[in-house]
Amino acid sequence: MGMVTAKQSNPANSASKTNGHASNGNTRSIESYAPATGELLGAVKVMDKDAVRMVVDRARKAQAAWAVLPIEERCERLLRLRDAFVERASDLVDIVSKECGKPRNEALAHEVLIVCELITYYCKRAAKILAPEKIELRIFKHKRSTVYFAPRGVIGIISPWNYPFSIPMGDVVAALVTGSAAVVKPSEVAPLTMLKAKEIFDSSGMPEDLLGIVTGDGATGSALIDAGVQKVVFTGGVETGKRVAAACGERLIPCVMELGGKAPLIACSDCDIERTARAIVFGGFANAGQACISVERVYAHESIHDALLARVRELVQKLRVGDPQKDFVDVGAIIFPKQMEIAEKHIADALKKGASLVAGGKRIEGTGQFFEPTILANCNHSMTVMTQEIFGPVVPFMRVTSEDEALELANTSHLGLNAYVFTRNAARGEQIARKVDAGSVVVNDVLINYAIADAPFGGIKQSGFGRVHGDDALRDMAERKHVLNDRLPPPKRDPLWYPYDGKSFHQLSTLFRALYGGGRFFGKIGDWFA
Ligand code: NDP
């Protein structure tokens, strides 16, 4: 066997089978196992620096031809790619469901559908979103100013294992719409999904090298940043994010950081208990809680706390956990086994400090990696379960005496990705939402904002910076190029140019005073213009 990284555990242990490294001569590979069954699904190469650079170089060549196509043609071809994803949706659902142990409903709705909607949104609107912007100049009225959205080149996309199709493919779509190429480094924990996506991409008639996939581990991701890419979109944990941002900083490559979350859900005194309870259960346990926008902590007003908790308990008891290949289950597997240890540590810490177990609490013994959907009550901020990212099927409840208290507690977090507010009063919801420190705040719903292609998605604080989805993210994927041109024929001699002398200084001073100092009759001329 080759080196085993922190991400691997022993594949021989059937209860925790996940990806492992194997070596054959000089070639190292990563084997991908199904977390729900332990079945070996395939293996991928660990690509070294040279191999990564070759993929980036090929992508750059393909990009040169792609960038000169009119945007309408690029979008038409991407819509054909969407058709191919729709036609092969069952293959995609199959691989995502197997590689992540994810229920088929989630593989379709949270992965394939999201990508198809994003392609549709961008391709129907891109010509408008990326249309050159005329800037109405304030005082330089003799000039004409236009901002163009130019392709950057090759975009490096480094992605995690929890949504191995929708996260990287969404970024790929944005890159390609703007005329760039994309090279994706999928997580070593779920590398096969993007290879299937690439197979469909190639068979759909898209230029083959325009999308490159570099498989491997963290070192492969680091090699991608070093391979001459023009921008990096990173989605992953905070600590890796810091390393990736530093590497980009060293090379002065712009980057988007989509990092962890600790989404609070504020249940106000006037919330609809049934809807809030269902939202907590879905928002906490979809993808077995392995989502950066999962409900990670509930602040419930004391007047509804007990009724809400009781209803959540009933709903959790009805959840079906198991292998999504066998049956329609609600909650699938734990993709990355270390998440079970993390969940256990948080639960033990909370119980030691006075929390009580309302449901679940432990891993499920037997084949595959499964963890009981867990609800904890009587939690407070001395417990790690309320303050650190869990990224697993654990939802802690805390009783609060007012919405202000909930807000204050919600905002103590070092993370700020998603947040949720439940109230029957839309105006109140809006008011509270505006006070929560998060990139997105959703009133009376959960998770759904990631599926909305029109709206920006991303975090503040240590949840990162930059946005994906929405019009601004598409513009930021491109390079803004400002062209300043003549509106009137330019003079032969410009009064601001050489030579400098007493006369030109006097003229400049007079103009300066007229613009901003103000005269008796005309006031400050500089204020005349909007
Ligand atoms: P990691 O940070 O461990 O890994 C993310 C990606 O970075 C993987 O492809 C990984 O490769 C790669 N990588 C690791 N080290 C380096 C390095 N030094 N240079 C470049 N790339 C590197 O995250 P996880 O995969 O464990 O994902 C879970 C985290 O992702 C959670 O914190 C979650 O909150 C966050 N996340 C954020 C989202 C958002 O939109 N804000 C969405 C989804 C998840 P490899 O896996 O092969 O080691």
Residues whose N, C-alpha, C, O or C-beta is under 5 A from the ligand:
A	BS01	NDP	I158 S159 P160 W161 K185 P186 S187 E188 V189 G216 D217 G218 G221 S222 T235 G236 G237 V238 T240 R243 V244 E258 L259 G260 G261 C292 S463
